[in-house]
């Protein structure tokens, strides 16, 4: 299995343009809302 980009809907603007960073932080490229995917 290869690690593919996970599609996440932004709770703020409803868009699905999140940028996942190596530190686990997920930021919506549309409105800048930050989601933390804590392990």
C-alpha distance matrix in Angstrom:
0.0 3.8 6.5 8.7 12.3 13.5 16.6 19.4 23.0 25.7 28.3 31.0 30.9 28.3 26.4 22.7 22.8 21.4 20.5 18.3 19.6 18.4 21.0 19.5 22.2 21.6 24.4 25.4 26.5 29.0 31.1 29.8 29.1 27.0 24.6 23.6 20.4 21.8 19.6
3.8 0.0 3.8 6.0 9.7 11.7 15.0 17.9 21.5 24.0 26.8 29.2 28.9 26.6 24.4 20.6 20.2 18.8 17.6 15.5 16.7 15.7 18.7 17.4 19.9 19.2 21.8 22.9 23.6 26.3 28.5 27.2 26.8 24.8 22.7 22.0 19.1 20.8 19.1
6.5 3.8 0.0 3.8 6.8 8.7 12.2 14.8 18.5 20.7 23.5 25.8 25.7 23.7 21.5 17.8 17.3 15.5 14.2 11.9 13.2 12.4 15.3 13.8 16.1 15.5 18.2 19.4 20.3 23.2 25.2 23.7 23.1 21.1 19.0 18.2 15.5 17.4 16.1
8.7 6.0 3.8 0.0 3.8 6.2 9.2 12.3 15.8 18.2 21.3 23.5 23.0 20.8 18.4 14.7 14.3 13.1 12.3 10.8 13.0 13.4 16.3 14.4 15.9 14.4 16.6 17.2 17.9 20.4 22.7 21.7 21.3 19.8 18.0 18.0 15.6 18.2 17.5
12.3 9.7 6.8 3.8 0.0 3.8 6.4 9.2 12.7 14.8 18.0 20.0 19.4 17.4 15.0 11.2 10.6 9.3 8.8 7.8 10.7 12.0 14.6 12.5 13.3 11.2 13.1 13.4 14.2 16.7 18.9 18.0 17.7 16.4 14.9 15.4 13.6 16.6 16.7
13.5 11.7 8.7 6.2 3.8 0.0 3.8 6.2 9.9 12.3 15.2 17.6 17.4 15.1 13.3 9.7 10.1 8.6 9.4 8.3 11.7 13.2 15.0 12.1 12.7 10.3 12.4 12.6 14.2 16.2 18.0 17.2 16.2 15.0 12.8 13.6 11.5 14.7 15.0
16.6 15.0 12.2 9.2 6.4 3.8 0.0 3.8 6.8 9.7 12.8 15.1 14.4 11.7 9.9 6.3 7.8 7.4 9.5 9.8 13.6 15.8 17.3 14.3 14.0 10.8 12.0 11.0 12.7 13.9 15.8 15.8 14.8 14.4 12.6 14.3 12.9 16.5 17.4
19.4 17.9 14.8 12.3 9.2 6.2 3.8 0.0 3.8 6.4 9.2 11.7 11.6 9.2 8.2 5.5 7.5 6.5 9.4 9.7 13.3 15.9 16.6 13.3 12.4 9.1 10.0 9.0 11.6 12.4 13.5 13.5 11.8 11.5 9.6 11.8 10.9 14.5 16.1
23.0 21.5 18.5 15.8 12.7 9.9 6.8 3.8 0.0 3.8 6.3 8.7 8.4 5.6 5.6 4.6 7.7 7.7 11.3 12.5 16.0 18.9 19.2 16.0 14.4 10.9 10.8 8.7 11.4 11.0 11.8 12.6 10.7 11.5 10.2 13.2 13.1 16.6 18.7
25.7 24.0 20.7 18.2 14.8 12.3 9.7 6.4 3.8 0.0 3.8 5.3 5.7 4.7 5.4 6.2 7.9 7.5 11.0 12.5 15.5 18.7 18.5 15.6 13.2 9.9 8.9 6.6 9.7 8.9 8.6 9.4 7.3 8.8 8.3 11.9 12.8 16.3 18.9
28.3 26.8 23.5 21.3 18.0 15.2 12.8 9.2 6.3 3.8 0.0 3.8 6.1 5.6 8.2 9.7 11.7 11.2 14.4 15.5 18.2 21.2 20.5 17.4 15.0 12.2 11.4 9.7 12.9 11.7 10.3 11.2 8.3 9.8 9.1 12.5 13.7 16.6 19.5
31.0 29.2 25.8 23.5 20.0 17.6 15.1 11.7 8.7 5.3 3.8 0.0 3.8 5.9 8.2 10.7 11.9 11.8 14.9 16.6 19.0 22.3 21.5 18.9 16.0 13.2 11.3 9.1 11.7 9.8 7.6 9.2 6.8 9.6 10.4 14.0 16.0 18.9 22.1
30.9 28.9 25.7 23.0 19.4 17.4 14.4 11.6 8.4 5.7 6.1 3.8 0.0 3.8 5.5 8.9 10.1 11.2 14.6 16.9 19.7 23.2 23.0 20.5 17.6 14.3 12.0 8.8 10.5 7.7 6.7 9.5 8.5 11.7 12.7 16.5 18.1 21.4 24.3
28.3 26.6 23.7 20.8 17.4 15.1 11.7 9.2 5.6 4.7 5.6 5.9 3.8 0.0 3.8 6.7 9.3 10.6 14.3 16.4 19.6 22.9 23.0 20.2 17.8 14.3 12.8 9.7 11.6 9.4 9.5 11.9 10.5 12.9 12.9 16.5 17.4 20.8 23.3
26.4 24.4 21.5 18.4 15.0 13.3 9.9 8.2 5.6 5.4 8.2 8.2 5.5 3.8 0.0 3.8 5.8 8.1 11.7 14.3 17.6 21.1 21.7 19.1 16.8 13.1 11.3 7.9 8.9 7.1 8.6 10.8 10.5 12.7 13.1 16.6 17.3 20.9 23.3
22.7 20.6 17.8 14.7 11.2 9.7 6.3 5.5 4.6 6.2 9.7 10.7 8.9 6.7 3.8 0.0 3.8 5.8 9.4 11.6 15.2 18.4 19.5 16.8 15.1 11.3 10.4 7.6 8.7 8.5 10.6 11.8 11.4 12.7 12.3 15.3 15.4 19.2 21.1
22.8 20.2 17.3 14.3 10.6 10.1 7.8 7.5 7.7 7.9 11.7 11.9 10.1 9.3 5.8 3.8 0.0 3.8 6.6 9.7 12.9 16.4 17.7 15.7 13.6 10.0 8.4 5.7 5.6 6.5 9.3 9.9 10.6 11.7 12.2 15.0 15.5 19.2 21.3
21.4 18.8 15.5 13.1 9.3 8.6 7.4 6.5 7.7 7.5 11.2 11.8 11.2 10.6 8.1 5.8 3.8 0.0 3.8 6.3 9.6 13.0 14.1 11.9 9.9 6.2 5.4 4.2 5.7 8.0 9.7 8.9 9.0 8.9 9.0 11.5 12.0 15.7 17.8
20.5 17.6 14.2 12.3 8.8 9.4 9.5 9.4 11.3 11.0 14.4 14.9 14.6 14.3 11.7 9.4 6.6 3.8 0.0 3.8 6.4 10.0 11.5 10.2 8.4 5.6 5.3 6.2 6.5 9.9 11.7 9.9 10.6 9.6 10.0 11.6 12.1 15.4 17.2
18.3 15.5 11.9 10.8 7.8 8.3 9.8 9.7 12.5 12.5 15.5 16.6 16.9 16.4 14.3 11.6 9.7 6.3 3.8 0.0 3.8 6.8 8.4 6.8 6.1 4.5 6.6 8.8 10.1 13.4 14.5 12.3 12.1 10.0 9.3 9.7 9.4 12.5 13.9
19.6 16.7 13.2 13.0 10.7 11.7 13.6 13.3 16.0 15.5 18.2 19.0 19.7 19.6 17.6 15.2 12.9 9.6 6.4 3.8 0.0 3.8 5.5 5.6 5.4 6.1 8.1 11.1 12.0 15.6 16.4 13.4 13.6 11.0 10.7 10.1 10.3 12.4 13.8
18.4 15.7 12.4 13.4 12.0 13.2 15.8 15.9 18.9 18.7 21.2 22.3 23.2 22.9 21.1 18.4 16.4 13.0 10.0 6.8 3.8 0.0 3.8 5.4 7.2 9.1 11.6 14.8 15.8 19.4 20.1 17.0 16.9 13.9 13.2 11.5 10.9 12.1 12.6
21.0 18.7 15.3 16.3 14.6 15.0 17.3 16.6 19.2 18.5 20.5 21.5 23.0 23.0 21.7 19.5 17.7 14.1 11.5 8.4 5.5 3.8 0.0 3.8 5.6 8.8 11.4 15.0 16.6 19.9 19.9 16.5 15.9 12.5 11.7 9.3 9.3 9.7 10.8
19.5 17.4 13.8 14.4 12.5 12.1 14.3 13.3 16.0 15.6 17.4 18.9 20.5 20.2 19.1 16.8 15.7 11.9 10.2 6.8 5.6 5.4 3.8 0.0 3.8 6.4 9.8 13.2 15.4 18.4 18.3 15.4 14.1 10.6 8.9 6.5 5.7 7.0 8.3
22.2 19.9 16.1 15.9 13.3 12.7 14.0 12.4 14.4 13.2 15.0 16.0 17.6 17.8 16.8 15.1 13.6 9.9 8.4 6.1 5.4 7.2 5.6 3.8 0.0 3.8 6.5 10.1 12.4 15.3 14.9 11.7 10.6 7.1 6.3 5.0 6.4 8.4 11.0
21.6 19.2 15.5 14.4 11.2 10.3 10.8 9.1 10.9 9.9 12.2 13.2 14.3 14.3 13.1 11.3 10.0 6.2 5.6 4.5 6.1 9.1 8.8 6.4 3.8 0.0 3.8 6.8 9.4 12.1 12.1 9.5 8.4 5.7 4.9 5.9 7.1 10.3 12.8
24.4 21.8 18.2 16.6 13.1 12.4 12.0 10.0 10.8 8.9 11.4 11.3 12.0 12.8 11.3 10.4 8.4 5.4 5.3 6.6 8.1 11.6 11.4 9.8 6.5 3.8 0.0 3.8 6.2 8.8 8.6 5.9 5.7 4.5 6.1 8.5 10.5 13.6 16.4
25.4 22.9 19.4 17.2 13.4 12.6 11.0 9.0 8.7 6.6 9.7 9.1 8.8 9.7 7.9 7.6 5.7 4.2 6.2 8.8 11.1 14.8 15.0 13.2 10.1 6.8 3.8 0.0 3.8 5.4 5.8 4.8 5.2 6.4 8.0 11.2 13.0 16.4 19.1
26.5 23.6 20.3 17.9 14.2 14.2 12.7 11.6 11.4 9.7 12.9 11.7 10.5 11.6 8.9 8.7 5.6 5.7 6.5 10.1 12.0 15.8 16.6 15.4 12.4 9.4 6.2 3.8 0.0 3.8 6.0 5.6 8.0 9.5 11.6 14.5 16.2 19.5 22.1
29.0 26.3 23.2 20.4 16.7 16.2 13.9 12.4 11.0 8.9 11.7 9.8 7.7 9.4 7.1 8.5 6.5 8.0 9.9 13.4 15.6 19.4 19.9 18.4 15.3 12.1 8.8 5.4 3.8 0.0 3.8 5.9 8.1 10.8 13.0 16.4 18.3 21.7 24.5
31.1 28.5 25.2 22.7 18.9 18.0 15.8 13.5 11.8 8.6 10.3 7.6 6.7 9.5 8.6 10.6 9.3 9.7 11.7 14.5 16.4 20.1 19.9 18.3 14.9 12.1 8.6 5.8 6.0 3.8 0.0 3.8 5.6 9.1 11.8 15.3 17.7 20.9 24.0
29.8 27.2 23.7 21.7 18.0 17.2 15.8 13.5 12.6 9.4 11.2 9.2 9.5 11.9 10.8 11.8 9.9 8.9 9.9 12.3 13.4 17.0 16.5 15.4 11.7 9.5 5.9 4.8 5.6 5.9 3.8 0.0 3.8 6.3 9.6 12.7 15.4 18.3 21.5
29.1 26.8 23.1 21.3 17.7 16.2 14.8 11.8 10.7 7.3 8.3 6.8 8.5 10.5 10.5 11.4 10.6 9.0 10.6 12.1 13.6 16.9 15.9 14.1 10.6 8.4 5.7 5.2 8.0 8.1 5.6 3.8 0.0 3.8 6.7 10.1 12.9 15.7 19.1
27.0 24.8 21.1 19.8 16.4 15.0 14.4 11.5 11.5 8.8 9.8 9.6 11.7 12.9 12.7 12.7 11.7 8.9 9.6 10.0 11.0 13.9 12.5 10.6 7.1 5.7 4.5 6.4 9.5 10.8 9.1 6.3 3.8 0.0 3.8 6.5 9.7 12.2 15.6
24.6 22.7 19.0 18.0 14.9 12.8 12.6 9.6 10.2 8.3 9.1 10.4 12.7 12.9 13.1 12.3 12.2 9.0 10.0 9.3 10.7 13.2 11.7 8.9 6.3 4.9 6.1 8.0 11.6 13.0 11.8 9.6 6.7 3.8 0.0 3.8 6.3 9.1 12.5
23.6 22.0 18.2 18.0 15.4 13.6 14.3 11.8 13.2 11.9 12.5 14.0 16.5 16.5 16.6 15.3 15.0 11.5 11.6 9.7 10.1 11.5 9.3 6.5 5.0 5.9 8.5 11.2 14.5 16.4 15.3 12.7 10.1 6.5 3.8 0.0 3.8 5.7 9.2
20.4 19.1 15.5 15.6 13.6 11.5 12.9 10.9 13.1 12.8 13.7 16.0 18.1 17.4 17.3 15.4 15.5 12.0 12.1 9.4 10.3 10.9 9.3 5.7 6.4 7.1 10.5 13.0 16.2 18.3 17.7 15.4 12.9 9.7 6.3 3.8 0.0 3.8 6.3
21.8 20.8 17.4 18.2 16.6 14.7 16.5 14.5 16.6 16.3 16.6 18.9 21.4 20.8 20.9 19.2 19.2 15.7 15.4 12.5 12.4 12.1 9.7 7.0 8.4 10.3 13.6 16.4 19.5 21.7 20.9 18.3 15.7 12.2 9.1 5.7 3.8 0.0 3.8
19.6 19.1 16.1 17.5 16.7 15.0 17.4 16.1 18.7 18.9 19.5 22.1 24.3 23.3 23.3 21.1 21.3 17.8 17.2 13.9 13.8 12.6 10.8 8.3 11.0 12.8 16.4 19.1 22.1 24.5 24.0 21.5 19.1 15.6 12.5 9.2 6.3 3.8 0.0
